[in-house]
Amino acid sequence: MQYMLLIYAAESAEPVPGTPEFETLMQGYADFSEEVSKAGAFVAGDALLPKATATTVSVRDGKAITTDGPFAETKETLGGYYLLDCKDLDEALAYAAKIPSAAYGRVEVRPVMVFD
């Protein structure tokens, strides 16, 4: 079964690029990506650019309305994702706990609905 692991954190909570802490974080992501790839669980995954680059689209009365930024006004924003093929929810949760940003924010795990 496929699971989407959605990585949320406050942009200000994680280490700043160029610092040794940031390098450690990035190495953690490289190690995690290698682990899920070797296990055959990796389907896809990417980081997202900062929330300042987001645009939200809604349609009201047939007209598209765009708003700068993410939909939710929260401190924690979606920063990236992994799509994994796991044997069950327990395996997906175990992988989610290994995502480095879980130490700074949260990882939401959701089963993917597959249409035949």
GIKAJO-V900681 format. One line per field, one symbol per residue. burial: b if it has 24 or more other ideal C-beta (glycine too) atoms within 12 Angstrom, else e. A space follows every 50 residues. Layout:
burial=???
This chain:
burial=ebbbbbbbbebeebeeeeeeeeeebeeebeebbeebeeeebbbebeeeee beeeeeeeeeeeeeeeeeebeeeeebbbbbbbbbbbeeeeebebbbebbb bbebbbbbbeeeeeee
